[in-house]
Amino acid sequence: MRERTRELMKLFITGGKGMLGRTLQRRFQQHELFVADLPDVDITDGKGVALAMAAFKPNVVIHCAAMTQVDACETNVDAAYRINALGSANVARAAAQHGARIIAISTDYVFDGQSNRPYHEFDMTAPRTVYGASKRAGEEAVQHHCPDHTILRIAWLYGETGPSFVHTMLKLGAQTGTPLKIVNDQVGNPTSTDAVAELILHLIDEPLPGVVHGSCEGEATWFEFAHAIFERTGLKREIVPCTTADFPRPASRPANSRLEKRMLRLAGFPLMPHWQESLERFISSCIH
């Protein structure tokens, strides 16, 4: 990879108050930022998005805003599509109108989770939930409205202040009670917002068009992930493995959320950090 550029960039971050958005604000202080989030900027308001972008004139739009409550999407279908599909179309259209590149955050839920191997960027999508289908519609909107785009799929995300699986485990692990049952038949790539932020910095400096997978390396089940969290924090509450069927939810969860980083490899980008390394760094810096 070539040496990083040091050019000051104007970055327009949708969903800037969310978990990933907060990390981007902390990590991207060398750039000029516009943090677009409710109530000031509503991505479902196309005119409002266009006006905000016209006033700021960004070089790059980082589109993090989304409805990510997977179960809520099943019962609020219109809201899911309004935010994840229409909202993405509004952001992508405004970016194109003002000559900005867009990096749009997406998810492993665009796949059906049934493969016996990690999904790469050239695999066919087949979402099985409203959340996944609305995010796939958002991907298509970005592809259609802004030719200068990168769609960055991530999974099993955690970061500063949460909410995330890590924060839930830290809270529950500090309590006394019966052993915690943790699902052990879903596998994925636990991924920190810091690791994603570092990748986005690379993508700002060295554009990689199309679809890119950006989860951490290595894989774990939720039970293995929880065990690693407890081990690194010294939490003593007992955890026991269980199955997905033990915890029925309105939206189905992918059995396989693993993402292969084929595009990063083909383009000669550095490997993403291993999930255990990222978890160790996160706990050391944010928890202790």
C-alpha positions in Angstrom: 0.0 0.0 0.0 1.2 3.5 -0.8 2.1 5.9 2.0 -1.0 7.7 3.4 -1.9 11.1 2.0 -2.0 14.0 4.5 -4.5 16.0 2.5 -7.2 17.7 4.6 -10.6 16.2 3.6 -14.1 17.4 4.2 -16.1 14.4 5.6 -19.9 14.3 5.8 -20.8 11.5 8.3 -24.5 10.4 8.5 -25.5 8.7 11.7 -22.6 10.5 13.3 -23.9 10.1 16.8 -24.1 6.3 16.5 -21.6 3.8 17.8 -19.5 3.8 14.6 -20.0 7.5 14.0 -18.7 8.4 17.5 -15.5 6.4 16.7 -15.1 8.1 13.4 -15.4 11.5 15.1 -12.6 10.6 17.5 -10.4 9.0 14.9 -10.9 11.6 12.1 -10.1 14.8 13.9 -7.3 15.6 11.4 -10.1 16.1 8.8 -13.0 18.6 8.7 -16.2 16.9 9.8 -19.9 17.5 9.4 -21.7 15.2 11.8 -25.2 14.7 10.2 -27.7 13.1 12.6 -31.1 13.7 14.0 -32.7 16.1 14.7 -30.6 18.4 12.5 -30.3 16.2 9.5 -32.9 13.5 8.6 -31.8 11.2 5.8 -35.4 10.5 4.9 -35.8 14.2 4.0 -34.1 14.4 0.6 -34.2 18.1 0.4 -32.8 18.5 3.8 -29.9 16.2 3.1 -29.2 18.0 -0.2 -29.2 21.4 1.5 -26.8 20.2 4.3 -24.4 18.7 1.7 -24.5 21.7 -0.5 -23.6 24.0 2.4 -20.7 21.8 3.5 -19.4 20.6 0.1 -17.8 17.3 1.3 -15.1 15.3 -0.5 -16.3 12.1 1.0 -19.7 11.0 2.5 -19.5 8.2 5.1 -23.0 6.9 5.3 -23.5 5.1 8.7 -27.1 6.1 9.4 -29.5 3.1 9.4 -32.3 1.4 11.3 -30.3 -1.5 12.8 -32.7 -2.9 15.3 -33.2 -6.2 13.5 -36.3 -7.4 15.4 -38.0 -3.9 15.2 -37.5 -3.9 11.4 -39.7 -7.0 11.2 -42.7 -5.1 12.7 -41.9 -1.7 11.3 -41.3 -2.6 7.7 -42.1 0.9 6.3 -39.7 2.5 8.7 -36.9 0.1 7.8 -37.2 0.8 4.1 -37.8 4.5 4.6 -34.5 4.8 6.5 -32.3 2.0 5.0 -33.5 2.3 1.4 -35.0 5.7 0.8 -32.6 7.4 3.2 -29.6 5.8 1.4 -31.0 6.9 -2.0 -31.2 10.5 -0.7 -27.7 10.5 0.7 -26.2 8.9 -2.5 -28.1 11.2 -4.8 -26.9 14.3 -2.9 -23.3 13.0 -2.8 -23.4 12.5 -6.6 -24.9 16.0 -7.1 -22.0 17.6 -5.2 -19.2 15.5 -6.7 -18.5 13.6 -3.4 -17.5 10.0 -3.1 -19.6 7.8 -0.8 -18.6 5.0 1.6 -21.8 3.3 2.6 -21.9 1.0 5.6 -23.8 -2.3 5.1 -24.2 -5.7 6.8 -23.7 -9.5 6.6 -27.5 -9.7 6.8 -27.7 -9.2 3.0 -26.8 -12.9 2.9 -29.0 -15.9 4.0 -26.4 -17.2 6.4 -26.6 -20.8 5.1 -23.3 -21.1 3.4 -20.6 -23.4 4.9 -17.9 -20.9 4.2 -17.3 -17.1 4.6 -19.2 -14.9 2.1 -17.1 -12.9 -0.3 -18.0 -9.8 -2.2 -19.0 -11.6 -5.4 -21.5 -14.0 -3.7 -25.1 -13.5 -4.5 -27.1 -11.8 -1.8 -30.3 -13.4 -0.4 -31.5 -11.6 2.7 -34.0 -13.4 4.9 -35.1 -10.6 7.2 -36.7 -7.2 6.6 -33.5 -5.6 8.0 -31.3 -7.5 5.5 -33.7 -6.8 2.6 -33.9 -3.1 3.4 -30.1 -2.8 3.7 -29.7 -4.6 0.4 -32.2 -2.1 -1.1 -30.0 0.6 0.3 -26.9 -0.9 -1.3 -28.7 -0.9 -4.7 -29.7 2.7 -4.2 -26.1 3.7 -3.6 -24.9 1.8 -6.6 -27.6 3.4 -8.8 -27.4 7.0 -7.6 -23.7 7.5 -6.9 -21.3 5.8 -9.3 -18.3 6.8 -7.1 -19.1 4.5 -4.3 -17.8 1.9 -1.9 -20.2 -0.3 -0.1 -18.5 -1.5 3.1 -20.1 -4.6 4.7 -19.3 -5.2 8.4 -20.7 -7.6 11.1 -20.8 -8.2 14.8 -19.8 -4.7 15.5 -18.9 -3.3 18.9 -17.4 0.1 20.0 -17.2 2.8 22.6 -20.3 3.2 24.8 -22.2 0.6 22.8 -24.8 -0.7 22.6 -23.2 -3.9 21.6 -22.8 -7.6 22.6 -19.6 -6.7 24.5 -21.4 -4.1 26.6 -24.2 -6.5 27.3 -21.8 -9.2 28.4 -19.9 -6.8 30.7 -23.1 -5.8 32.3 -24.5 -9.3 32.8 -21.2 -10.7 33.7 -20.8 -8.3 36.6 -24.2 -9.5 38.0 -24.7 -12.6 40.1 -27.2 -15.2 39.2 -27.7 -18.4 37.3 -25.3 -19.3 34.4 -25.8 -17.2 31.3 -26.9 -19.1 28.2 -25.0 -17.9 25.1 -25.7 -19.0 21.6 -23.1 -21.4 20.2 -24.4 -22.3 16.8 -24.0 -18.9 15.1 -20.5 -18.0 13.8 -19.1 -14.6 12.7 -16.2 -12.1 12.9 -16.4 -9.9 16.0 -15.4 -6.5 14.8 -14.4 -3.3 16.6 -15.4 0.2 15.4 -11.7 1.2 15.7 -10.7 -1.5 13.2 -13.5 -0.3 10.8 -12.4 3.3 11.3 -8.8 2.4 10.3 -10.0 0.7 7.2 -12.2 3.7 6.3 -9.1 5.9 6.6 -7.4 3.7 4.1 -10.4 3.8 1.8 -10.5 7.6 2.0 -6.8 7.8 0.9 -7.0 4.9 -1.6 -10.5 4.5 -3.1 -11.6 0.9 -3.6 -14.8 1.0 -5.7 -17.6 -1.5 -5.5 -18.4 -3.8 -2.6 -15.8 -4.4 0.2 -16.0 -6.6 3.2 -14.4 -5.1 6.3 -14.9 -7.3 9.4 -12.0 -8.4 11.5 -10.1 -11.6 10.8 -10.7 -14.8 12.6 -14.0 -16.3 13.7 -16.0 -17.2 16.8 -19.4 -18.2 18.0 -21.2 -15.8 20.3 -20.3 -18.2 23.2 -16.7 -18.1 22.2 -16.8 -14.3 21.9 -18.4 -14.1 25.4 -15.8 -16.4 26.8 -13.0 -14.2 25.5 -14.7 -11.1 27.0 -15.0 -12.7 30.4 -11.4 -14.1 30.2 -9.9 -10.7 29.4 -11.9 -8.8 32.1 -11.8 -11.4 34.9 -15.6 -11.7 35.1 -16.5 -14.9 37.0 -20.1 -15.5 36.1 -20.6 -18.9 34.5 -21.6 -19.1 30.9 -23.0 -22.2 29.1 -23.6 -22.8 25.4 -27.0 -23.1 23.9 -28.7 -23.1 20.5 -30.4 -20.4 18.5 -33.7 -22.3 19.0 -33.4 -21.7 22.7 -33.9 -18.0 22.0 -36.6 -17.5 19.4 -36.6 -13.9 18.0 -39.0 -12.1 15.6 -36.2 -12.0 13.0 -34.1 -15.0 12.1 -30.3 -14.7 12.8 -27.8 -15.9 10.3 -26.1 -19.1 11.3 -23.0 -17.9 9.3 -22.1 -14.3 9.4 -18.5 -14.8 8.3 -17.2 -12.3 5.7 -14.2 -13.1 3.5 -12.1 -9.9 2.8 -11.4 -10.9 -0.9 -11.5 -7.3 -2.3 -9.0 -6.1 0.3 -6.7 -9.0 -0.5 -7.0 -8.5 -4.3 -6.3 -4.8 -4.0 -3.3 -5.3 -1.8 -4.7 -3.7 1.3 -3.4 -4.8 4.7 -5.2 -7.6 6.5 -7.8 -6.5 9.0 -6.7 -7.1 12.6 -7.6 -10.4 14.3 -10.8 -10.1 16.3 -9.0 -11.2 19.5 -6.4 -8.5 19.0 -9.0 -5.9 18.5 -11.0 -7.1 21.5 -7.9 -6.9 23.7 -7.1 -3.4 22.6 -10.7 -2.3 23.1 -11.0 -3.7 26.6 -7.6 -2.2 27.6 -8.4 1.3 26.3 -12.1 1.6 27.0 -13.0 -0.7 29.9 -10.1 -0.6 32.3 
